[in-house]
Every structure is written in C-alpha cells, then in structure tokens.
Amino acid sequence: MNLLRDARKRKEEKTGERWSQMRVAQELGVHVQTYRIWEGGGGNPSPENKKKLKKVLGIECDDLIILKDQKRKKKEDVFTK
C-alpha cells in the first residue's frame, strides 16, 4: 500500500486530469525528488507540507504517521526473523 501514490491516483480519477509526481510537487512547492522520496515511503514532510498534502491530495497528517509506523514495523519484523 502506498498512501501518497494511491491518493494521487484518486485525485486523477476524481478530476479527470493527470496528476504526475512533478505536478504534485509543484502544487506543494517542493522539489520533485522530495515528493518522490515521500511517495516511496522515505523522509518525513514538515508540518507545513503535511497541511499542503492534505489540501492537494486529501491526505490526513495522521495517515502519514500511521503509514510510517507500519513501514518501520515491517522492517523490524524482517530483522527479528
């Protein structure tokens, strides 16, 4: 599951427009590589950027925190097996 990618695809379905990573990054005012890192599950958007993500993609800040925790748990599981 990729929360940001899924939200971007839902935005495309809802608007009927293409929402590339570049377009989302431009709307957020961040470098496209920064957005790609977030979409890939890395990094941690600032509180201000989390608000922008909510506005642009409809993502709740708490959803991003939960997603990070799930990813961290999966990594821990890999190392404990």
Secondary structure, DSSP 8 states (H G I E B T S, - for coil): --HHHHHHHHHHHHHSS---HHHHHHHHTS-HHHHHHHHTT-S---HHHHHHHHHHH---HHHHHHHHHHHHHHHHHHHH-
